Every structure is written in structure tokens, then in C-alpha cells.
Amino acid sequence: MGEPEKKAVSFFRLYTSIQSRLYAFILTMVHNEHDAEELLQETAVYLWEQFDQYEPGTNFWAWAACVARFRVLDFHKKNRKTRPLFDNQMYRELFEIADAVTEESSDRRHALKICMEKLKSSDQKLLQLRFDKSYSIQRIAQLTGRSRHGLYKTMARILGLVRECMQRTLAQWDYPR
């Protein structure tokens, strides 16, 4: 693989790992999905164009969030029809809060993924039916040939395992509760 391909792979690995977090961050500031998507794309283009300036091993999220913050502030200056709802100080505070919330959400999603992988495959399947496919307990009972009462107990046990695992995992990361 040549140097340009390595650069592209490196960029896309880093960018895709923060893309949803970056979108949430931007959306918090512009209050409109269309504008947030557009700003996300502009931010991605800028990050790609300036990727040679990025120092590997440093905090890619911090760099991307800083770029996004300036894009949002510039957006508010240029678009009178979408005037900011708050003054600059309030936006600075919102940036800090949004950054903390999106980081917390990312950590919790990662912990959930780890804990889900530790479950037996039969327990994973029940959770997928219930939460990914949004099946009712009645429907799952029909599909599995189990009683509703037994499924409620099983689901409570599985969710308890996941909750305990997440608490342990987040505690290991010194994650504040």
C-alpha cells in the first residue's frame, strides 16, 4: 500500500470513530439537522485537506471538535436568518457541555458493546429480538416457544448482568457516575 492509501486509511479510521460524536456536537450548536449535516461535511473536508498537519498519536477528537466549533461560529456569523440563540459565552459553555456529554455517551456505548459480547449467544439473541427488532415479549414467546412470564424473568436477569458489567467496566476506566 502506497503512502496516499495509508494516509486515507488512517484518516478514515480516525474520522469514522468520531463521526457520530462530531455530528451530535455540531447539532447541539446549530439546532437544525440539515445545517448540522452540512457543517459536518464541511468539517470532514477541512480535516481531510489538513490531515498532513495532524500529528499522529494526538487527540484527533479534540482537533476535529475545534475545527467544528469554528465552523459553527462562522456559520452563525454568515447566516442572519439562523441567528444564534445564545451569545458567544453561552455557546462556549454549550461546547464544553456538548463535548462532555458526547464523550460520556461514547464511553457508555463502548462499555455496552463489551458487555454484550460477554453474554451467551442465546441471551444476545433475546436482546436483539427485543431491542433491535422491537419485538414484544408476546412475539418473542411465540418465536421461542417460551412462556411470557419466563421471558420477563430471563430478560430481567440478562439486563441485570449487562448493568452490572457496565458498572464494573466504567469503574475500571475511573469513569465518574
Residue, then its C-alpha position, 0 to 999 in steps of 0.5 A: m500500500g502506497e503512502p496516499e492509501k495509508k494516509a486515507v486509511s488512517f484518516f478514515r479510521l480516525y474520522t469514522s470513530i468520531q463521526s457520530r460524536l462530531y455530528a451530535f456536537i455540531l447539532t447541539m450548536v446549530h439546532n437544525e439537522h440539515d445545517a448540522e449535516e452540512l457543517l459536518q461535511e464541511t468539517a470532514v473536508y477541512l480535516w481531510e485537506q489538513f490531515d498532513q498537519y495532524e500529528p499522529g498519536t494526538n487527540f484527533w477528537a479534540w482537533a476535529a471538535c475545534v475545527a467544528r466549533f469554528r465552523v459553527l461560529d462562522f456559520h452563525k456569523k454568515n447566516r442572519k436568518t439562523r441567528p444564534l440563540f445564545d451569545n458567544q459565552m453561552y455557546r462556549e459553555l454549550f461546547e464544553i457541555a456538548d463535548a462532555v456529554t458526547e464523550e460520556s455517551s461514547d464511553r457508555r456505548h463502548a462499555l455496552k458493546i463489551c458487555m454484550e459480547k460477554l453474554k451467551s449467544s442465546d441471551q444476545k439473541l433475546l436482546q436483539l429480538r427485543f431491542d433491535k427488532s422491537y419485538s414484544i415479549q408476546r412475539i418473542a414467546q411465540l418465536t421461542g416457544r417460551s412462556r411470557h412470564g419466563l421471558y420477563k424473568t430471563m430478560a430481567r436477569i440478562l439486563g441485570l448482568v449487562r448493568e452490572c458489567m457496565q458498572r464494573t467496566l466504567a469503574q475500571w476506566d475511573y469513569p465518574r457516575 
